[in-house]
Amino acid sequence: MADQKTLMTRGKMKKRTWRQAVVLTAVLFATLSAVWSCSRRQGETSNPVEFSHAEETSHDRVKITPEELQEFGIRLAKAGPGLLEIHRDLTGEIRPDPERMAHMVPRFPGIVLEVRKRIGDRVKEGEVLAVLESNESLTPYEVRSLIKGTVIEMHLSRGEMVSDAEHAFVVADLGTVWANLNVYQIDLPYIKVGQKAIVEDVEGSTRAEGVISYVSPIVDDETRTATARVILPNADGRWRAGMFVTAQVITERVRPEIVVPKTALQTYQNQTVVFVKDGDVFRPQPVKVGRTNLTSAEILEGLLPGQVYAAEGGFTLKAELLKESFGGHED
């Protein structure tokens, strides 16, 4: 019996040892597999990073032949100083010139017998606008225009009783109009009489240059704006009273060391760049932009005097650069 128990005990110990060996083998295999897999992944990711870095350097240039420069409309220029006009943007409205307006009032109260002119009609000085019958003398008399211009208001109709205290007609000479610009308090220190102003309608189809002739000394209680006035010639009638307009008022003229047209500025890899010519290739040169206006920009850093750059056509160079970069990744 003792021998039998001893054999059974030894059998159980052998089974336990075998199981432990199996478990240890499995753990060792899993560990080796994990290490091998990790090493493989690291090896797979390390090569593309170096390859990508090499590609970035090799694709930092774009070669353009003289024939392609002309074909693509790429215009070259040398970096240097230039005049930069700094402006303030204002909004406003076209108004008739009050000094070129006339209000016609009936001389006597009476009945309107005839209305000969209406809103929009052009009239000459002394031309008959309406015929009234006096209540006192029962005699017809004429209401005549005091100036040459356009009827912009009419406040009577045939058969109506009118008094001698009412404006029957308003005639305006619209050959010259005012652009009344709204100047907020933040802009007031910069707006002065004598400054050049470029006035446009909202569509940008009508444009004219003028000069600030007046800045109001008070600020409106409701709008909290002052008024700056630009007198505009209007012989062709393109500026209509009541039109909404915008204006760029030139507040400062400076001459920085480096000025480039805005067409030279491109965005590449989240940076503002100018394409600089090095021999027969172009490269994107990051720059720091200072003051700007509608057409030009001051360059504070990144561009040296005398460097040749693409003043126009930079977008084409950028497209070629990106095309070559994408082509390299596909290989």
Backbone torsions as a table, in degrees:
resi	resn	phi	psi	omega
1	MET	NA	-41.0	-179.7
2	ALA	-62.5	-42.9	179.9
3	ASP	-63.4	-38.7	-179.4
4	GLN	-64.4	-40.6	179.9
5	LYS	-66.5	-38.4	179.7
6	THR	-63.7	-41.3	179.0
7	LEU	-64.8	-40.0	179.9
8	MET	-65.3	-39.9	-180.0
9	THR	-64.7	-43.9	179.0
10	ARG	-63.2	-36.3	179.0
11	GLY	-64.2	-41.7	179.3
12	LYS	-65.0	-40.6	179.9
13	MET	-64.0	-39.0	178.4
14	LYS	-64.1	-42.0	179.2
15	LYS	-63.2	-41.0	-178.9
16	ARG	-65.3	-42.9	179.3
17	THR	-63.4	-39.1	179.0
18	TRP	-64.3	-41.7	179.4
19	ARG	-64.9	-43.2	178.5
20	GLN	-60.2	-39.8	178.8
21	ALA	-63.0	-41.9	178.7
22	VAL	-61.6	-44.6	-179.2
23	VAL	-63.2	-45.8	179.7
24	LEU	-61.9	-38.9	178.3
25	THR	-63.2	-42.9	179.8
26	ALA	-64.0	-42.2	179.7
27	VAL	-64.0	-43.9	179.0
28	LEU	-62.8	-40.9	178.3
29	PHE	-63.7	-43.0	179.9
30	ALA	-64.8	-39.7	179.7
31	THR	-64.2	-46.3	178.3
32	LEU	-62.7	-38.6	179.3
33	SER	-63.8	-42.0	-179.6
34	ALA	-64.5	-44.4	178.9
35	VAL	-61.9	-44.4	-180.0
36	TRP	-63.1	-42.0	-179.9
37	SER	-65.5	-42.2	-180.0
38	CYS	-64.0	-43.7	179.3
39	SER	-61.5	-38.9	-180.0
40	ARG	-64.6	-42.1	-179.7
41	ARG	-65.8	-40.1	178.6
42	GLN	-63.4	-38.6	177.8
43	GLY	-66.4	-35.2	-179.3
44	GLU	-71.5	-32.9	-176.8
45	THR	-87.5	-21.4	-176.5
46	SER	-72.9	-40.1	-178.0
47	ASN	-63.5	-47.7	-179.5
48	PRO	-61.3	-35.2	179.2
49	VAL	-60.4	-48.3	177.8
50	GLU	-63.6	-39.1	-179.7
51	PHE	-65.0	-42.2	179.9
52	SER	-64.4	-40.6	179.8
53	HIS	-63.9	-39.7	178.2
54	ALA	-65.5	-38.9	-179.9
55	GLU	-66.0	-39.2	-178.0
56	GLU	-60.0	-38.2	178.7
57	THR	-70.9	-42.6	-177.1
58	SER	-71.2	-24.7	-178.0
59	HIS	-101.8	21.0	179.2
60	ASP	-88.1	9.2	-178.6
61	ARG	-135.3	152.7	173.4
62	VAL	-136.7	129.2	-177.2
63	LYS	-97.7	128.6	-178.9
64	ILE	-128.9	129.1	178.5
65	THR	-79.9	159.5	176.9
66	PRO	-56.0	-36.0	178.0
67	GLU	-64.9	-39.8	179.3
68	GLU	-69.8	-33.0	175.6
69	LEU	-56.1	-45.7	179.8
70	GLN	-71.1	-40.8	-178.1
71	GLU	-64.0	-42.0	-177.3
72	PHE	-85.7	-3.1	179.2
73	GLY	69.9	34.6	180.0
74	ILE	-87.3	116.3	-178.8
75	ARG	-102.2	130.7	-178.7
76	LEU	-97.5	153.1	176.6
77	ALA	-150.8	159.9	176.4
78	LYS	-100.1	134.3	180.0
79	ALA	-65.2	133.1	-179.3
80	GLY	-171.9	-177.3	-178.1
81	PRO	-71.5	163.4	179.0
82	GLY	-167.2	162.1	178.6
83	LEU	-80.1	131.0	179.6
84	LEU	-124.9	116.9	178.9
85	GLU	-96.9	117.1	179.9
86	ILE	-91.6	135.1	-175.2
87	HIS	-130.0	163.5	172.6
88	ARG	-115.2	137.2	179.7
89	ASP	-92.0	126.7	178.5
90	LEU	-127.6	163.0	173.9
91	THR	-122.8	161.0	-179.3
92	GLY	-171.9	-158.0	-173.6
93	GLU	-148.4	145.5	175.7
94	ILE	-82.5	130.1	178.8
95	ARG	-130.8	150.1	173.5
96	PRO	-64.9	152.7	176.0
97	ASP	-76.7	114.3	-178.0
98	PRO	-59.2	-25.8	179.4
99	GLU	-76.0	-8.6	178.1
100	ARG	-116.8	31.6	178.6
101	MET	-121.7	152.9	177.8
102	ALA	-137.8	135.5	177.8
103	HIS	-107.1	120.5	-179.9
104	MET	-96.9	122.5	-178.2
105	VAL	-118.1	135.4	177.6
106	PRO	-58.4	140.0	179.8
107	ARG	-70.5	-32.6	-179.7
108	PHE	-135.9	149.0	172.2
109	PRO	-64.8	147.6	-178.9
110	GLY	178.5	-169.6	-178.6
111	ILE	-100.2	138.8	178.4
112	VAL	-79.7	117.2	179.2
113	LEU	-92.1	-39.8	-178.4
114	GLU	-141.7	144.7	171.0
115	VAL	-121.4	111.2	-173.7
116	ARG	-99.0	-19.3	-180.0
117	LYS	-130.7	146.7	-178.8
118	ARG	-130.0	174.9	-177.2
119	ILE	-59.2	131.4	179.7
120	GLY	99.3	-17.7	179.1
121	ASP	-72.6	139.4	173.8
122	ARG	-91.1	137.6	-175.2
123	VAL	-131.3	159.0	175.6
124	LYS	-100.0	162.0	176.5
125	GLU	-63.1	129.7	-179.9
126	GLY	88.2	-4.3	-178.9
127	GLU	-72.0	143.5	-177.4
128	VAL	-73.9	129.1	178.8
129	LEU	-99.9	-37.5	-178.7
130	ALA	-159.5	162.2	176.9
131	VAL	-121.8	127.7	-179.7
132	LEU	-120.2	159.6	174.1
133	GLU	-112.5	124.6	-177.5
134	SER	-68.2	137.9	177.2
135	ASN	-69.9	-27.8	-175.6
136	GLU	-83.1	-51.1	-174.8
137	SER	-99.3	-9.0	-175.9
138	LEU	56.2	26.8	-179.7
139	THR	-105.3	133.5	177.7
140	PRO	-68.3	144.2	173.5
141	TYR	-143.7	160.4	-173.4
142	GLU	-104.4	144.5	170.5
143	VAL	-102.6	117.8	-175.3
144	ARG	-112.2	154.1	179.1
145	SER	-75.5	137.1	-179.4
146	LEU	-84.0	-18.0	-178.0
147	ILE	-141.3	168.4	171.4
148	LYS	-85.1	133.7	179.9
149	GLY	170.3	-151.0	-176.8
150	THR	-122.5	136.7	176.6
151	VAL	-72.0	118.6	-179.8
152	ILE	-111.2	-12.8	175.8
153	GLU	-145.3	145.1	176.0
154	MET	-144.3	128.4	-173.8
155	HIS	-127.5	41.6	175.4
156	LEU	-155.0	163.0	176.2
157	SER	-146.6	161.0	-175.0
158	ARG	-59.8	133.5	179.7
159	GLY	86.6	-5.4	-178.0
160	GLU	-81.0	146.0	173.6
161	MET	-89.1	125.2	-179.6
162	VAL	-122.9	153.9	179.0
163	SER	-102.6	171.3	179.7
164	ASP	-87.5	12.1	178.6
165	ALA	-112.6	2.6	-177.5
166	GLU	-105.3	147.2	174.3
167	HIS	-79.8	112.4	179.6
168	ALA	-77.9	-41.9	-179.4
169	PHE	-139.1	151.5	168.8
170	VAL	-126.7	123.7	179.3
171	VAL	-115.8	135.5	-179.1
172	ALA	-127.5	139.0	171.1
173	ASP	-86.4	104.9	-176.3
174	LEU	-92.3	15.0	176.3
175	GLY	-65.8	-21.0	174.0
176	THR	-136.3	134.4	-179.6
177	VAL	-130.5	168.6	177.4
178	TRP	-108.0	139.3	166.0
179	ALA	-103.2	104.2	178.8
180	ASN	-88.2	112.3	-174.9
181	LEU	-99.9	138.8	179.3
182	ASN	-86.5	123.0	-178.2
183	VAL	-114.4	110.5	177.6
184	TYR	-75.6	161.5	-173.5
185	GLN	-59.3	-31.9	-179.6
186	ILE	-66.8	-25.2	-179.1
187	ASP	-95.7	-16.2	-172.9
188	LEU	-55.7	-40.9	-178.6
189	PRO	-63.0	-17.2	-174.1
190	TYR	-101.2	-14.0	-175.2
191	ILE	-96.1	121.5	-175.7
192	LYS	-131.2	153.9	172.7
193	VAL	-63.9	136.2	179.1
194	GLY	98.8	-9.3	179.4
195	GLN	-75.4	146.0	177.5
196	LYS	-74.2	141.6	178.2
197	ALA	-134.0	136.9	176.5
198	ILE	-108.0	114.9	-174.1
199	VAL	-105.6	134.8	179.4
200	GLU	-135.3	151.5	170.0
201	ASP	-78.9	173.3	-173.3
202	VAL	-66.4	-28.1	178.8
203	GLU	-81.6	-14.5	-177.5
204	GLY	78.3	9.4	-178.1
205	SER	-85.0	-22.3	179.5
206	THR	-119.5	128.3	-172.9
207	ARG	-144.2	140.5	178.5
208	ALA	-153.2	151.9	176.5
209	GLU	-105.4	141.2	178.1
210	GLY	-148.9	-168.6	-177.7
211	VAL	-130.8	140.8	175.0
212	ILE	-65.4	115.3	-177.9
213	SER	-101.4	-13.3	-176.3
214	TYR	-161.5	139.6	171.0
215	VAL	-128.5	122.7	-174.2
216	SER	-64.2	142.2	-178.3
217	PRO	-80.3	-7.7	-178.6
218	ILE	-124.6	159.7	178.0
219	VAL	-106.4	133.8	-178.9
220	ASP	-62.4	135.7	-177.2
221	ASP	-64.6	-33.8	-175.3
222	GLU	-88.2	-48.0	-176.2
223	THR	-86.7	-17.0	-176.5
224	ARG	57.9	37.1	177.2
225	THR	-129.8	152.6	168.6
226	ALA	-94.8	172.3	-179.2
227	THR	-117.3	129.1	172.1
228	ALA	-112.0	135.0	-173.6
229	ARG	-111.4	135.7	172.2
230	VAL	-123.6	124.0	179.1
231	ILE	-88.3	125.8	-175.8
232	LEU	-119.6	132.6	172.1
233	PRO	-68.0	144.4	-174.0
234	ASN	-145.7	44.0	-177.5
235	ALA	-62.3	-32.6	-178.8
236	ASP	-89.2	-0.6	175.7
237	GLY	72.8	18.2	-177.2
238	ARG	-72.8	-27.2	176.3
239	TRP	-91.9	115.9	-178.2
240	ARG	-104.2	137.6	179.5
241	ALA	-57.3	133.5	-178.5
242	GLY	97.0	-11.0	179.7
243	MET	-65.1	139.2	173.1
244	PHE	-82.4	135.7	-178.2
245	VAL	-135.3	161.4	170.0
246	THR	-118.1	159.4	-179.2
247	ALA	-147.3	141.1	171.0
248	GLN	-108.3	113.3	-179.0
249	VAL	-97.9	121.7	-178.8
250	ILE	-75.7	112.2	-175.8
251	THR	-102.6	-16.7	-176.7
252	GLU	-155.9	142.2	174.1
253	ARG	-122.5	118.5	-179.0
254	VAL	-126.4	164.3	179.7
255	ARG	-131.8	80.4	179.8
256	PRO	-66.2	165.6	-178.3
257	GLU	-67.7	-37.7	179.4
258	ILE	-128.8	121.5	175.4
259	VAL	-130.4	131.5	178.5
260	VAL	-126.8	154.1	173.0
261	PRO	-67.9	149.8	-179.6
262	LYS	-62.4	-22.6	178.1
263	THR	-65.3	-17.3	179.6
264	ALA	-80.4	-18.0	-176.0
265	LEU	-85.0	130.4	177.2
266	GLN	-132.6	157.7	175.1
267	THR	-105.3	121.8	-178.2
268	TYR	-139.7	124.0	-178.1
269	GLN	51.7	48.4	176.6
270	ASN	61.5	24.2	177.1
271	GLN	-129.3	150.1	172.0
272	THR	-83.5	125.1	-174.9
273	VAL	-131.1	160.0	169.0
274	VAL	-123.5	135.3	-179.4
275	PHE	-82.0	112.8	-177.5
276	VAL	-97.9	140.8	-179.5
277	LYS	-91.2	121.6	174.0
278	ASP	-119.0	100.0	-177.4
279	GLY	67.9	-118.9	179.6
280	ASP	-105.8	16.7	178.8
281	VAL	-126.4	159.8	174.6
282	PHE	-116.7	143.7	175.8
283	ARG	-132.3	146.6	178.2
284	PRO	-76.9	118.9	-178.5
285	GLN	-105.1	114.4	177.6
286	PRO	-62.3	138.6	-178.8
287	VAL	-133.6	158.8	174.2
288	LYS	-107.9	120.6	-174.9
289	VAL	-93.8	136.4	177.1
290	GLY	-101.9	-124.0	-178.3
291	ARG	-72.9	147.4	-178.9
292	THR	-136.9	162.1	167.2
293	ASN	-134.0	-158.2	-174.7
294	LEU	-66.9	-28.8	-172.1
295	THR	-122.2	-20.8	-171.7
296	SER	-130.9	163.9	-180.0
297	ALA	-142.1	143.8	174.9
298	GLU	-86.4	134.6	177.5
299	ILE	-105.2	117.7	-178.4
300	LEU	-87.8	-37.4	-178.1
301	GLU	-144.2	151.8	172.0
302	GLY	105.1	-19.2	-178.4
303	LEU	-129.1	130.3	-177.1
304	LEU	-100.8	149.6	176.2
305	PRO	-56.1	133.8	178.2
306	GLY	92.5	-14.2	178.5
307	GLN	-67.2	139.7	178.9
308	VAL	-89.3	131.2	-177.7
309	TYR	-140.0	167.1	178.5
310	ALA	-85.3	103.6	179.4
311	ALA	-73.9	-31.6	174.8
312	GLU	-137.4	151.2	179.1
313	GLY	90.9	9.8	179.1
314	GLY	-62.3	-30.1	178.9
315	PHE	-64.0	-36.8	178.0
316	THR	-65.0	-41.8	177.8
317	LEU	-63.5	-40.6	177.8
318	LYS	-62.8	-42.3	179.4
319	ALA	-63.4	-41.1	178.5
320	GLU	-65.0	-39.6	179.0
321	LEU	-63.2	-45.0	179.3
322	LEU	-67.2	-37.0	-179.8
323	LYS	-63.6	-43.5	178.7
324	GLU	-65.9	-37.1	179.7
325	SER	-64.3	-45.5	178.7
326	PHE	-64.3	-38.8	179.9
327	GLY	-63.2	-37.1	179.0
328	GLY	-66.5	-37.3	179.2
329	HIS	-67.9	-31.9	-178.6
330	GLU	-69.5	-28.7	177.6
331	ASP	-68.8	NA	NA
